[in-house]
Each structure stands twice: as C-alpha cells, then as structure tokens.
Amino acid sequence: MKDNNSTPSKKYMRLFAISSQLTATIFGFALLGYGLDYYFEVEKNYFTLGATLLGVFLGLYVLYQDVKKLDN
C-alpha cells in the first residue's frame, strides 16, 4: 500500500531543490565575477555584472528544463 503523504513531500522537496539550484547558480557566478574583478584590479565591476547576468540566464535555462521535466 502506498503512503499518500510521501508524494506531496517529494514534490515540495523537488521544488525546493530547483529554487536552491537557481539561487546557487546566480550567487556562484556573481562570486566568480567579483573574484575576477579583484584579481585583475578592475575599477568598475564589469566582471561581476557580466558573470551575474550569465548566471541569471543559465539559472533560468536550467529552471526551464527542470520545470519541463516536472510537467512530464
């Protein structure tokens, strides 16, 4: 006999994992950009801006792929 309480719990855990992955991707790329700005001693934060935007786009792409898998 299946336990009906495990199904919603698994779904919520999957949604939590997806949101955590999006956050970690953006934060990781922003941190990478900050490190590059510091290493190359750039006056403006070009690497931080570029890496953060790249992180947002990659994070949204991965989010789209994961939500598409949830739909199936």
C-alpha positions in Angstrom: 0.0 0.0 0.0 1.3 3.4 -1.0 1.7 6.2 1.5 -0.1 9.3 0.1 1.9 11.7 2.3 5.2 10.9 0.5 4.0 12.1 -2.9 3.4 15.8 -2.0 6.5 15.8 0.2 8.7 14.6 -2.7 7.2 17.3 -5.0 7.9 20.0 -2.5 11.5 18.8 -2.0 12.0 18.8 -5.8 10.7 22.4 -6.0 12.9 23.4 -3.1 15.9 21.8 -4.9 15.1 23.7 -8.1 14.9 27.1 -6.3 18.1 26.4 -4.4 19.8 25.5 -7.7 18.7 28.8 -9.2 19.9 30.7 -6.2 23.3 28.9 -6.1 23.9 29.4 -9.8 23.3 33.2 -9.6 25.3 33.6 -6.4 28.2 31.4 -7.7 28.6 33.4 -10.9 28.4 36.7 -9.0 31.1 35.5 -6.7 33.2 34.4 -9.6 32.8 37.8 -11.2 33.7 39.5 -8.0 36.8 37.4 -7.7 37.8 38.2 -11.3 37.3 41.9 -10.7 39.5 41.7 -7.6 42.2 39.6 -9.3 42.5 41.9 -12.4 42.1 45.1 -10.2 39.3 46.5 -12.4 38.0 49.8 -11.3 34.4 49.2 -12.5 32.7 45.9 -11.7 32.4 44.6 -15.3 33.2 41.0 -14.5 30.7 41.0 -11.6 28.0 42.4 -13.8 28.7 40.1 -16.7 29.1 36.9 -14.7 25.9 37.7 -12.7 23.9 38.2 -15.9 25.3 35.0 -17.3 24.4 33.2 -14.0 20.8 34.6 -14.3 20.4 33.4 -17.9 22.0 30.0 -17.2 19.9 29.6 -14.0 16.7 30.4 -15.8 17.6 27.9 -18.6 18.1 25.2 -16.0 14.9 26.2 -14.2 13.0 25.9 -17.5 14.5 22.4 -18.2 13.7 21.2 -14.6 10.1 22.5 -14.7 9.6 20.9 -18.1 10.7 17.6 -16.6 8.2 18.1 -13.7 5.4 18.5 -16.2 6.1 15.1 -17.7 
